[in-house]
């Protein structure tokens, strides 16, 4: 495993950790604020949105990493997965 692979793994790991911890913080803050003010549920809902957006952000970061490494085959696969996820999202909204 090259140093570039290790660096890419660290970036992807950081993306997932950042999204998970941010979502956790927003959800906990929203639950605590719910006892104090009415808009605490909006903060918790923002935490859930961050939690749902984290895997999509991971796919985007992976695609960018593959493009940076000039590994166009895997970049195309990542872009295809991202297109499927976005298409499923928009098709799910209509129903």
Secondary structure as UniProt FT lines:
FT   HELIX           3..36
FT   TURN            38..39
FT   HELIX           40..68
FT   TURN            69..70
FT   HELIX           72..94
//
